[in-house]
């Protein structure tokens, strides 16, 4: 059974940094494309960043220049390095990938940016 196991997150002051990780367990398949999303109460889930199998990345305008998505193929893990964090970055962050069989989501990790 494939599961996406998230780690990282927590509370940080404005201007600080955090790194999120998302590892695929229960499979040795290297999913081609991964995405990070975030969600706040009462708001729609919004895409933050994505990375393809070739390493191409796309970022939402609101995180460009501050966040970096990367992957470790050997570990089957994707990362989201978040720098210069702002209070408006406070949200639950979720990782996502898919195969021809199914779509997979991490359980989410809380990121709180406050003084």
ZALO-124451 format. One record per atom (N, C-alpha, C): x, y negated, z negated; residue number from 1; chain. Coordinates in nm, 2 decimals. Example, Ala and Ser with C-alpha at 12.3 -4.5 7.8 and 13.67 -1.06 7.14 Angstrom:
c1->1.32 | c2->0.57 | c3->-0.78 | resi->1 | chain->A
c1->1.23 | c2->0.45 | c3->-0.78 | resi->1 | chain->A
c1->1.32 | c2->0.33 | c3->-0.78 | resi->1 | chain->A
c1->1.28 | c2->0.22 | c3->-0.71 | resi->2 | chain->A
c1->1.37 | c2->0.11 | c3->-0.71 | resi->2 | chain->A
c1->1.29 | c2->0.00 | c3->-0.79 | resi->2 | chain->A
//
This chain:
c1->0.09 | c2->0.12 | c3->0.00 | resi->1 | chain->A
c1->0.00 | c2->0.00 | c3->0.00 | resi->1 | chain->A
c1->0.09 | c2->-0.12 | c3->0.00 | resi->1 | chain->A
c1->0.07 | c2->-0.21 | c3->0.10 | resi->2 | chain->A
c1->0.15 | c2->-0.33 | c3->0.11 | resi->2 | chain->A
c1->0.10 | c2->-0.43 | c3->0.01 | resi->2 | chain->A
c1->0.20 | c2->-0.49 | c3->-0.06 | resi->3 | chain->A
c1->0.16 | c2->-0.60 | c3->-0.15 | resi->3 | chain->A
c1->0.27 | c2->-0.71 | c3->-0.13 | resi->3 | chain->A
c1->0.22 | c2->-0.84 | c3->-0.14 | resi->4 | chain->A
c1->0.32 | c2->-0.95 | c3->-0.14 | resi->4 | chain->A
c1->0.33 | c2->-1.00 | c3->-0.28 | resi->4 | chain->A
c1->0.45 | c2->-0.99 | c3->-0.33 | resi->5 | chain->A
c1->0.48 | c2->-1.02 | c3->-0.47 | resi->5 | chain->A
c1->0.55 | c2->-1.16 | c3->-0.48 | resi->5 | chain->A
c1->0.48 | c2->-1.25 | c3->-0.54 | resi->6 | chain->A
c1->0.54 | c2->-1.38 | c3->-0.55 | resi->6 | chain->A
c1->0.61 | c2->-1.41 | c3->-0.68 | resi->6 | chain->A
c1->0.71 | c2->-1.50 | c3->-0.68 | resi->7 | chain->A
c1->0.78 | c2->-1.54 | c3->-0.80 | resi->7 | chain->A
c1->0.82 | c2->-1.68 | c3->-0.78 | resi->7 | chain->A
c1->0.86 | c2->-1.74 | c3->-0.89 | resi->8 | chain->A
c1->0.90 | c2->-1.88 | c3->-0.89 | resi->8 | chain->A
c1->0.79 | c2->-1.97 | c3->-0.93 | resi->8 | chain->A
c1->0.79 | c2->-2.09 | c3->-0.91 | resi->9 | chain->A
c1->0.69 | c2->-2.18 | c3->-0.95 | resi->9 | chain->A
c1->0.71 | c2->-2.23 | c3->-1.09 | resi->9 | chain->A
c1->0.61 | c2->-2.30 | c3->-1.14 | resi->10 | chain->A
c1->0.62 | c2->-2.35 | c3->-1.28 | resi->10 | chain->A
c1->0.59 | c2->-2.50 | c3->-1.28 | resi->10 | chain->A
c1->0.64 | c2->-2.56 | c3->-1.39 | resi->11 | chain->A
c1->0.62 | c2->-2.71 | c3->-1.41 | resi->11 | chain->A
c1->0.76 | c2->-2.78 | c3->-1.39 | resi->11 | chain->A
c1->0.75 | c2->-2.89 | c3->-1.32 | resi->12 | chain->A
c1->0.87 | c2->-2.97 | c3->-1.30 | resi->12 | chain->A
c1->0.84 | c2->-3.12 | c3->-1.29 | resi->12 | chain->A
c1->0.93 | c2->-3.20 | c3->-1.32 | resi->13 | chain->A
c1->0.91 | c2->-3.35 | c3->-1.32 | resi->13 | chain->A
c1->0.91 | c2->-3.40 | c3->-1.17 | resi->13 | chain->A
c1->0.85 | c2->-3.51 | c3->-1.15 | resi->14 | chain->A
c1->0.86 | c2->-3.57 | c3->-1.01 | resi->14 | chain->A
c1->1.01 | c2->-3.59 | c3->-0.97 | resi->14 | chain->A
c1->1.03 | c2->-3.55 | c3->-0.85 | resi->15 | chain->A
c1->1.17 | c2->-3.56 | c3->-0.80 | resi->15 | chain->A
c1->1.25 | c2->-3.43 | c3->-0.82 | resi->15 | chain->A
c1->1.19 | c2->-3.34 | c3->-0.89 | resi->16 | chain->A
c1->1.26 | c2->-3.21 | c3->-0.92 | resi->16 | chain->A
c1->1.24 | c2->-3.11 | c3->-0.81 | resi->16 | chain->A
c1->1.30 | c2->-2.99 | c3->-0.83 | resi->17 | chain->A
c1->1.30 | c2->-2.89 | c3->-0.73 | resi->17 | chain->A
c1->1.25 | c2->-2.75 | c3->-0.79 | resi->17 | chain->A
c1->1.19 | c2->-2.67 | c3->-0.70 | resi->18 | chain->A
c1->1.15 | c2->-2.54 | c3->-0.74 | resi->18 | chain->A
c1->1.17 | c2->-2.45 | c3->-0.61 | resi->18 | chain->A
c1->1.19 | c2->-2.32 | c3->-0.64 | resi->19 | chain->A
c1->1.20 | c2->-2.23 | c3->-0.53 | resi->19 | chain->A
c1->1.10 | c2->-2.12 | c3->-0.55 | resi->19 | chain->A
c1->1.02 | c2->-2.09 | c3->-0.45 | resi->20 | chain->A
c1->0.92 | c2->-1.98 | c3->-0.45 | resi->20 | chain->A
c1->0.98 | c2->-1.87 | c3->-0.37 | resi->20 | chain->A
c1->0.94 | c2->-1.75 | c3->-0.41 | resi->21 | chain->A
c1->0.98 | c2->-1.63 | c3->-0.33 | resi->21 | chain->A
c1->0.86 | c2->-1.54 | c3->-0.31 | resi->21 | chain->A
c1->0.86 | c2->-1.47 | c3->-0.20 | resi->22 | chain->A
c1->0.75 | c2->-1.38 | c3->-0.17 | resi->22 | chain->A
c1->0.81 | c2->-1.26 | c3->-0.10 | resi->22 | chain->A
c1->0.80 | c2->-1.14 | c3->-0.17 | resi->23 | chain->A
c1->0.86 | c2->-1.02 | c3->-0.12 | resi->23 | chain->A
c1->0.75 | c2->-0.92 | c3->-0.09 | resi->23 | chain->A
c1->0.77 | c2->-0.85 | c3->0.03 | resi->24 | chain->A
c1->0.67 | c2->-0.75 | c3->0.07 | resi->24 | chain->A
c1->0.72 | c2->-0.62 | c3->0.00 | resi->24 | chain->A
c1->0.63 | c2->-0.56 | c3->-0.07 | resi->25 | chain->A
c1->0.65 | c2->-0.42 | c3->-0.13 | resi->25 | chain->A
c1->0.56 | c2->-0.32 | c3->-0.07 | resi->25 | chain->A
c1->0.61 | c2->-0.20 | c3->-0.08 | resi->26 | chain->A
c1->0.52 | c2->-0.09 | c3->-0.02 | resi->26 | chain->A
c1->0.54 | c2->-0.07 | c3->0.13 | resi->26 | chain->A
c1->0.64 | c2->-0.13 | c3->0.18 | resi->27 | chain->A
c1->0.66 | c2->-0.12 | c3->0.33 | resi->27 | chain->A
c1->0.81 | c2->-0.16 | c3->0.36 | resi->27 | chain->A
c1->0.86 | c2->-0.10 | c3->0.47 | resi->28 | chain->A
c1->0.99 | c2->-0.14 | c3->0.52 | resi->28 | chain->A
c1->0.97 | c2->-0.22 | c3->0.65 | resi->28 | chain->A
c1->0.85 | c2->-0.25 | c3->0.68 | resi->29 | chain->A
c1->0.82 | c2->-0.32 | c3->0.81 | resi->29 | chain->A
c1->0.86 | c2->-0.47 | c3->0.79 | resi->29 | chain->A
c1->0.93 | c2->-0.52 | c3->0.88 | resi->30 | chain->A
c1->0.96 | c2->-0.66 | c3->0.88 | resi->30 | chain->A
c1->0.86 | c2->-0.74 | c3->0.95 | resi->30 | chain->A
c1->0.77 | c2->-0.80 | c3->0.88 | resi->31 | chain->A
c1->0.66 | c2->-0.88 | c3->0.94 | resi->31 | chain->A
c1->0.72 | c2->-1.00 | c3->1.02 | resi->31 | chain->A
c1->0.68 | c2->-1.02 | c3->1.14 | resi->32 | chain->A
c1->0.74 | c2->-1.12 | c3->1.22 | resi->32 | chain->A
c1->0.72 | c2->-1.27 | c3->1.17 | resi->32 | chain->A
c1->0.60 | c2->-1.30 | c3->1.13 | resi->33 | chain->A
c1->0.57 | c2->-1.44 | c3->1.10 | resi->33 | chain->A
c1->0.52 | c2->-1.45 | c3->0.95 | resi->33 | chain->A
c1->0.57 | c2->-1.55 | c3->0.88 | resi->34 | chain->A
c1->0.52 | c2->-1.57 | c3->0.74 | resi->34 | chain->A
c1->0.47 | c2->-1.72 | c3->0.73 | resi->34 | chain->A
c1->0.38 | c2->-1.73 | c3->0.64 | resi->35 | chain->A
c1->0.33 | c2->-1.87 | c3->0.62 | resi->35 | chain->A
c1->0.32 | c2->-1.89 | c3->0.47 | resi->35 | chain->A
c1->0.34 | c2->-2.01 | c3->0.43 | resi->36 | chain->A
c1->0.31 | c2->-2.06 | c3->0.29 | resi->36 | chain->A
c1->0.19 | c2->-2.15 | c3->0.30 | resi->36 | chain->A
c1->0.10 | c2->-2.13 | c3->0.21 | resi->37 | chain->A
c1->-0.02 | c2->-2.22 | c3->0.20 | resi->37 | chain->A
c1->-0.02 | c2->-2.28 | c3->0.06 | resi->37 | chain->A
c1->-0.11 | c2->-2.38 | c3->0.04 | resi->38 | chain->A
c1->-0.13 | c2->-2.42 | c3->-0.10 | resi->38 | chain->A
c1->-0.28 | c2->-2.46 | c3->-0.11 | resi->38 | chain->A
c1->-0.33 | c2->-2.46 | c3->-0.23 | resi->39 | chain->A
c1->-0.47 | c2->-2.49 | c3->-0.26 | resi->39 | chain->A
c1->-0.48 | c2->-2.55 | c3->-0.39 | resi->39 | chain->A
c1->-0.57 | c2->-2.65 | c3->-0.40 | resi->40 | chain->A
c1->-0.60 | c2->-2.72 | c3->-0.52 | resi->40 | chain->A
c1->-0.75 | c2->-2.70 | c3->-0.54 | resi->40 | chain->A
c1->-0.80 | c2->-2.71 | c3->-0.67 | resi->41 | chain->A
c1->-0.94 | c2->-2.69 | c3->-0.69 | resi->41 | chain->A
c1->-1.03 | c2->-2.79 | c3->-0.61 | resi->41 | chain->A
c1->-1.13 | c2->-2.73 | c3->-0.55 | resi->42 | chain->A
c1->-1.22 | c2->-2.82 | c3->-0.47 | resi->42 | chain->A
c1->-1.17 | c2->-2.85 | c3->-0.33 | resi->42 | chain->A
c1->-1.05 | c2->-2.81 | c3->-0.29 | resi->43 | chain->A
c1->-1.00 | c2->-2.84 | c3->-0.16 | resi->43 | chain->A
c1->-0.98 | c2->-2.72 | c3->-0.08 | resi->43 | chain->A
c1->-0.97 | c2->-2.74 | c3->0.05 | resi->44 | chain->A
c1->-0.94 | c2->-2.62 | c3->0.14 | resi->44 | chain->A
c1->-0.80 | c2->-2.59 | c3->0.13 | resi->44 | chain->A
c1->-0.77 | c2->-2.46 | c3->0.16 | resi->45 | chain->A
c1->-0.63 | c2->-2.41 | c3->0.16 | resi->45 | chain->A
c1->-0.57 | c2->-2.48 | c3->0.28 | resi->45 | chain->A
c1->-0.45 | c2->-2.53 | c3->0.26 | resi->46 | chain->A
c1->-0.38 | c2->-2.60 | c3->0.37 | resi->46 | chain->A
c1->-0.24 | c2->-2.53 | c3->0.39 | resi->46 | chain->A
c1->-0.20 | c2->-2.52 | c3->0.52 | resi->47 | chain->A
c1->-0.08 | c2->-2.46 | c3->0.55 | resi->47 | chain->A
c1->0.04 | c2->-2.56 | c3->0.52 | resi->47 | chain->A
c1->0.14 | c2->-2.50 | c3->0.46 | resi->48 | chain->A
c1->0.26 | c2->-2.58 | c3->0.42 | resi->48 | chain->A
c1->0.37 | c2->-2.56 | c3->0.52 | resi->48 | chain->A
c1->0.40 | c2->-2.44 | c3->0.55 | resi->49 | chain->A
c1->0.52 | c2->-2.41 | c3->0.64 | resi->49 | chain->A
c1->0.50 | c2->-2.27 | c3->0.69 | resi->49 | chain->A
c1->0.57 | c2->-2.24 | c3->0.80 | resi->50 | chain->A
c1->0.57 | c2->-2.11 | c3->0.86 | resi->50 | chain->A
c1->0.71 | c2->-2.08 | c3->0.92 | resi->50 | chain->A
c1->0.74 | c2->-1.95 | c3->0.93 | resi->51 | chain->A
c1->0.86 | c2->-1.91 | c3->0.99 | resi->51 | chain->A
c1->0.84 | c2->-1.79 | c3->1.08 | resi->51 | chain->A
c1->0.89 | c2->-1.79 | c3->1.20 | resi->52 | chain->A
c1->0.87 | c2->-1.67 | c3->1.29 | resi->52 | chain->A
c1->0.99 | c2->-1.57 | c3->1.28 | resi->52 | chain->A
c1->0.97 | c2->-1.46 | c3->1.35 | resi->53 | chain->A
c1->1.07 | c2->-1.36 | c3->1.35 | resi->53 | chain->A
c1->1.21 | c2->-1.41 | c3->1.40 | resi->53 | chain->A
c1->1.20 | c2->-1.51 | c3->1.49 | resi->54 | chain->A
c1->1.33 | c2->-1.56 | c3->1.55 | resi->54 | chain->A
c1->1.38 | c2->-1.67 | c3->1.46 | resi->54 | chain->A
c1->1.31 | c2->-1.71 | c3->1.35 | resi->55 | chain->A
c1->1.36 | c2->-1.81 | c3->1.26 | resi->55 | chain->A
c1->1.31 | c2->-1.95 | c3->1.29 | resi->55 | chain->A
c1->1.22 | c2->-1.96 | c3->1.39 | resi->56 | chain->A
c1->1.17 | c2->-2.09 | c3->1.41 | resi->56 | chain->A
c1->1.07 | c2->-2.13 | c3->1.30 | resi->56 | chain->A
c1->1.08 | c2->-2.26 | c3->1.26 | resi->57 | chain->A
c1->1.00 | c2->-2.31 | c3->1.15 | resi->57 | chain->A
c1->0.91 | c2->-2.42 | c3->1.19 | resi->57 | chain->A
c1->0.80 | c2->-2.43 | c3->1.12 | resi->58 | chain->A
c1->0.71 | c2->-2.55 | c3->1.14 | resi->58 | chain->A
c1->0.67 | c2->-2.59 | c3->1.00 | resi->58 | chain->A
c1->0.66 | c2->-2.72 | c3->0.98 | resi->59 | chain->A
c1->0.62 | c2->-2.78 | c3->0.85 | resi->59 | chain->A
c1->0.51 | c2->-2.87 | c3->0.86 | resi->59 | chain->A
c1->0.42 | c2->-2.88 | c3->0.76 | resi->60 | chain->A
c1->0.32 | c2->-2.98 | c3->0.75 | resi->60 | chain->A
c1->0.39 | c2->-3.11 | c3->0.73 | resi->60 | chain->A
c1->0.33 | c2->-3.22 | c3->0.79 | resi->61 | chain->A
c1->0.39 | c2->-3.35 | c3->0.78 | resi->61 | chain->A
c1->0.41 | c2->-3.39 | c3->0.63 | resi->61 | chain->A
c1->0.33 | c2->-3.35 | c3->0.54 | resi->62 | chain->A
c1->0.34 | c2->-3.39 | c3->0.41 | resi->62 | chain->A
c1->0.45 | c2->-3.33 | c3->0.33 | resi->62 | chain->A
c1->0.52 | c2->-3.23 | c3->0.39 | resi->63 | chain->A
c1->0.64 | c2->-3.17 | c3->0.32 | resi->63 | chain->A
c1->0.77 | c2->-3.18 | c3->0.41 | resi->63 | chain->A
c1->0.76 | c2->-3.23 | c3->0.53 | resi->64 | chain->A
c1->0.87 | c2->-3.24 | c3->0.61 | resi->64 | chain->A
c1->0.99 | c2->-3.32 | c3->0.55 | resi->64 | chain->A
c1->1.11 | c2->-3.26 | c3->0.56 | resi->65 | chain->A
c1->1.22 | c2->-3.33 | c3->0.50 | resi->65 | chain->A
c1->1.24 | c2->-3.29 | c3->0.35 | resi->65 | chain->A
c1->1.14 | c2->-3.23 | c3->0.29 | resi->66 | chain->A
c1->1.15 | c2->-3.20 | c3->0.14 | resi->66 | chain->A
c1->1.15 | c2->-3.05 | c3->0.12 | resi->66 | chain->A
c1->1.07 | c2->-2.98 | c3->0.20 | resi->67 | chain->A
c1->1.06 | c2->-2.83 | c3->0.18 | resi->67 | chain->A
c1->1.13 | c2->-2.76 | c3->0.29 | resi->67 | chain->A
c1->1.18 | c2->-2.64 | c3->0.25 | resi->68 | chain->A
c1->1.25 | c2->-2.55 | c3->0.35 | resi->68 | chain->A
c1->1.20 | c2->-2.41 | c3->0.33 | resi->68 | chain->A
c1->1.15 | c2->-2.35 | c3->0.44 | resi->69 | chain->A
c1->1.11 | c2->-2.21 | c3->0.44 | resi->69 | chain->A
c1->1.23 | c2->-2.13 | c3->0.50 | resi->69 | chain->A
c1->1.26 | c2->-2.02 | c3->0.44 | resi->70 | chain->A
c1->1.36 | c2->-1.93 | c3->0.49 | resi->70 | chain->A
c1->1.33 | c2->-1.79 | c3->0.46 | resi->70 | chain->A
c1->1.40 | c2->-1.70 | c3->0.52 | resi->71 | chain->A
c1->1.37 | c2->-1.56 | c3->0.50 | resi->71 | chain->A
c1->1.50 | c2->-1.48 | c3->0.49 | resi->71 | chain->A
c1->1.49 | c2->-1.37 | c3->0.42 | resi->72 | chain->A
c1->1.60 | c2->-1.27 | c3->0.41 | resi->72 | chain->A
c1->1.55 | c2->-1.14 | c3->0.47 | resi->72 | chain->A
c1->1.59 | c2->-1.11 | c3->0.59 | resi->73 | chain->A
c1->1.54 | c2->-0.99 | c3->0.66 | resi->73 | chain->A
c1->1.57 | c2->-0.86 | c3->0.58 | resi->73 | chain->A
c1->1.69 | c2->-0.85 | c3->0.53 | resi->74 | chain->A
c1->1.73 | c2->-0.73 | c3->0.46 | resi->74 | chain->A
c1->1.64 | c2->-0.71 | c3->0.33 | resi->74 | chain->A
c1->1.60 | c2->-0.81 | c3->0.27 | resi->75 | chain->A
c1->1.52 | c2->-0.80 | c3->0.15 | resi->75 | chain->A
c1->1.37 | c2->-0.81 | c3->0.18 | resi->75 | chain->A
c1->1.34 | c2->-0.84 | c3->0.30 | resi->76 | chain->A
c1->1.19 | c2->-0.85 | c3->0.33 | resi->76 | chain->A
c1->1.13 | c2->-0.96 | c3->0.25 | resi->76 | chain->A
c1->1.20 | c2->-1.07 | c3->0.23 | resi->77 | chain->A
c1->1.16 | c2->-1.17 | c3->0.14 | resi->77 | chain->A
c1->1.16 | c2->-1.31 | c3->0.21 | resi->77 | chain->A
c1->1.06 | c2->-1.39 | c3->0.18 | resi->78 | chain->A
c1->1.05 | c2->-1.53 | c3->0.23 | resi->78 | chain->A
c1->1.06 | c2->-1.62 | c3->0.11 | resi->78 | chain->A
c1->1.12 | c2->-1.74 | c3->0.14 | resi->79 | chain->A
c1->1.14 | c2->-1.84 | c3->0.03 | resi->79 | chain->A
c1->1.08 | c2->-1.97 | c3->0.07 | resi->79 | chain->A
c1->1.05 | c2->-2.05 | c3->-0.03 | resi->80 | chain->A
c1->1.01 | c2->-2.19 | c3->0.00 | resi->80 | chain->A
c1->1.08 | c2->-2.27 | c3->-0.10 | resi->80 | chain->A
c1->1.19 | c2->-2.34 | c3->-0.05 | resi->81 | chain->A
c1->1.26 | c2->-2.43 | c3->-0.14 | resi->81 | chain->A
c1->1.19 | c2->-2.57 | c3->-0.13 | resi->81 | chain->A
c1->1.16 | c2->-2.62 | c3->-0.25 | resi->82 | chain->A
c1->1.08 | c2->-2.74 | c3->-0.26 | resi->82 | chain->A
c1->1.16 | c2->-2.84 | c3->-0.34 | resi->82 | chain->A
c1->1.20 | c2->-2.95 | c3->-0.27 | resi->83 | chain->A
c1->1.28 | c2->-3.06 | c3->-0.33 | resi->83 | chain->A
c1->1.20 | c2->-3.18 | c3->-0.33 | resi->83 | chain->A
c1->1.24 | c2->-3.28 | c3->-0.41 | resi->84 | chain->A
c1->1.18 | c2->-3.41 | c3->-0.41 | resi->84 | chain->A
c1->1.03 | c2->-3.40 | c3->-0.44 | resi->84 | chain->A
c1->0.99 | c2->-3.31 | c3->-0.53 | resi->85 | chain->A
c1->0.85 | c2->-3.28 | c3->-0.56 | resi->85 | chain->A
c1->0.78 | c2->-3.40 | c3->-0.61 | resi->85 | chain->A
c1->0.65 | c2->-3.41 | c3->-0.56 | resi->86 | chain->A
c1->0.57 | c2->-3.52 | c3->-0.60 | resi->86 | chain->A
c1->0.44 | c2->-3.46 | c3->-0.68 | resi->86 | chain->A
c1->0.38 | c2->-3.55 | c3->-0.76 | resi->87 | chain->A
c1->0.26 | c2->-3.50 | c3->-0.83 | resi->87 | chain->A
c1->0.16 | c2->-3.44 | c3->-0.73 | resi->87 | chain->A
c1->0.15 | c2->-3.50 | c3->-0.61 | resi->88 | chain->A
c1->0.05 | c2->-3.45 | c3->-0.52 | resi->88 | chain->A
c1->0.08 | c2->-3.31 | c3->-0.46 | resi->88 | chain->A
c1->0.20 | c2->-3.26 | c3->-0.49 | resi->89 | chain->A
c1->0.24 | c2->-3.12 | c3->-0.45 | resi->89 | chain->A
c1->0.18 | c2->-3.02 | c3->-0.55 | resi->89 | chain->A
c1->0.13 | c2->-3.07 | c3->-0.66 | resi->90 | chain->A
c1->0.07 | c2->-2.97 | c3->-0.76 | resi->90 | chain->A
c1->-0.04 | c2->-2.89 | c3->-0.69 | resi->90 | chain->A
c1->-0.03 | c2->-2.76 | c3->-0.70 | resi->91 | chain->A
c1->-0.12 | c2->-2.67 | c3->-0.63 | resi->91 | chain->A
c1->-0.09 | c2->-2.53 | c3->-0.66 | resi->91 | chain->A
c1->-0.17 | c2->-2.44 | c3->-0.62 | resi->92 | chain->A
c1->-0.14 | c2->-2.29 | c3->-0.62 | resi->92 | chain->A
c1->-0.08 | c2->-2.27 | c3->-0.48 | resi->92 | chain->A
c1->0.04 | c2->-2.21 | c3->-0.48 | resi->93 | chain->A
c1->0.10 | c2->-2.18 | c3->-0.35 | resi->93 | chain->A
c1->0.09 | c2->-2.03 | c3->-0.32 | resi->93 | chain->A
c1->0.05 | c2->-2.00 | c3->-0.20 | resi->94 | chain->A
c1->0.03 | c2->-1.86 | c3->-0.16 | resi->94 | chain->A
c1->0.11 | c2->-1.83 | c3->-0.03 | resi->94 | chain->A
c1->0.17 | c2->-1.71 | c3->-0.03 | resi->95 | chain->A
c1->0.23 | c2->-1.66 | c3->0.09 | resi->95 | chain->A
c1->0.14 | c2->-1.57 | c3->0.17 | resi->95 | chain->A
c1->0.17 | c2->-1.56 | c3->0.30 | resi->96 | chain->A
c1->0.08 | c2->-1.49 | c3->0.39 | resi->96 | chain->A
c1->0.16 | c2->-1.43 | c3->0.50 | resi->96 | chain->A
c1->0.12 | c2->-1.31 | c3->0.54 | resi->97 | chain->A
c1->0.17 | c2->-1.25 | c3->0.66 | resi->97 | chain->A
c1->0.07 | c2->-1.15 | c3->0.72 | resi->97 | chain->A
c1->0.10 | c2->-1.10 | c3->0.83 | resi->98 | chain->A
c1->0.00 | c2->-1.00 | c3->0.89 | resi->98 | chain->A
c1->0.07 | c2->-0.91 | c3->0.98 | resi->98 | chain->A
c1->0.00 | c2->-0.80 | c3->1.01 | resi->99 | chain->A
c1->0.05 | c2->-0.71 | c3->1.11 | resi->99 | chain->A
c1->-0.08 | c2->-0.67 | c3->1.19 | resi->99 | chain->A
c1->-0.06 | c2->-0.58 | c3->1.29 | resi->100 | chain->A
c1->-0.17 | c2->-0.54 | c3->1.37 | resi->100 | chain->A
c1->-0.28 | c2->-0.47 | c3->1.28 | resi->100 | chain->A
c1->-0.23 | c2->-0.42 | c3->1.16 | resi->101 | chain->A
c1->-0.33 | c2->-0.35 | c3->1.08 | resi->101 | chain->A
c1->-0.41 | c2->-0.44 | c3->0.98 | resi->101 | chain->A
c1->-0.34 | c2->-0.54 | c3->0.93 | resi->102 | chain->A
c1->-0.41 | c2->-0.62 | c3->0.82 | resi->102 | chain->A
c1->-0.35 | c2->-0.75 | c3->0.80 | resi->102 | chain->A
c1->-0.41 | c2->-0.83 | c3->0.73 | resi->103 | chain->A
c1->-0.36 | c2->-0.96 | c3->0.68 | resi->103 | chain->A
c1->-0.33 | c2->-0.95 | c3->0.53 | resi->103 | chain->A
c1->-0.22 | c2->-1.01 | c3->0.49 | resi->104 | chain->A
c1->-0.18 | c2->-0.99 | c3->0.35 | resi->104 | chain->A
c1->-0.15 | c2->-1.13 | c3->0.29 | resi->104 | chain->A
c1->-0.19 | c2->-1.13 | c3->0.16 | resi->105 | chain->A
c1->-0.18 | c2->-1.25 | c3->0.08 | resi->105 | chain->A
c1->-0.11 | c2->-1.22 | c3->-0.05 | resi->105 | chain->A
c1->-0.02 | c2->-1.31 | c3->-0.09 | resi->106 | chain->A
c1->0.03 | c2->-1.31 | c3->-0.22 | resi->106 | chain->A
c1->-0.08 | c2->-1.35 | c3->-0.32 | resi->106 | chain->A
c1->-0.06 | c2->-1.33 | c3->-0.45 | resi->107 | chain->A
c1->-0.16 | c2->-1.37 | c3->-0.55 | resi->107 | chain->A
c1->-0.16 | c2->-1.51 | c3->-0.58 | resi->107 | chain->A
c1->-0.06 | c2->-1.58 | c3->-0.54 | resi->108 | chain->A
c1->-0.05 | c2->-1.72 | c3->-0.57 | resi->108 | chain->A
c1->0.04 | c2->-1.75 | c3->-0.69 | resi->108 | chain->A
c1->0.10 | c2->-1.87 | c3->-0.69 | resi->109 | chain->A
c1->0.18 | c2->-1.91 | c3->-0.80 | resi->109 | chain->A
c1->0.16 | c2->-2.06 | c3->-0.82 | resi->109 | chain->A
c1->0.14 | c2->-2.10 | c3->-0.95 | resi->110 | chain->A
c1->0.11 | c2->-2.24 | c3->-0.98 | resi->110 | chain->A
c1->0.24 | c2->-2.32 | c3->-0.98 | resi->110 | chain->A
c1->0.23 | c2->-2.43 | c3->-0.91 | resi->111 | chain->A
c1->0.33 | c2->-2.54 | c3->-0.91 | resi->111 | chain->A
c1->0.27 | c2->-2.66 | c3->-0.97 | resi->111 | chain->A
c1->0.33 | c2->-2.71 | c3->-1.07 | resi->112 | chain->A
c1->0.27 | c2->-2.83 | c3->-1.14 | resi->112 | chain->A
c1->0.39 | c2->-2.94 | c3->-1.14 | resi->112 | chain->A
c1->0.36 | c2->-3.05 | c3->-1.09 | resi->113 | chain->A
c1->0.46 | c2->-3.16 | c3->-1.09 | resi->113 | chain->A
c1->0.40 | c2->-3.28 | c3->-1.17 | resi->113 | chain->A
c1->0.46 | c2->-3.30 | c3->-1.28 | resi->114 | chain->A
c1->0.41 | c2->-3.41 | c3->-1.37 | resi->114 | chain->A
c1->0.52 | c2->-3.45 | c3->-1.46 | resi->114 | chain->A
c1->0.51 | c2->-3.58 | c3->-1.51 | resi->115 | chain->A
c1->0.62 | c2->-3.64 | c3->-1.59 | resi->115 | chain->A
c1->0.63 | c2->-3.56 | c3->-1.72 | resi->115 | chain->A
//
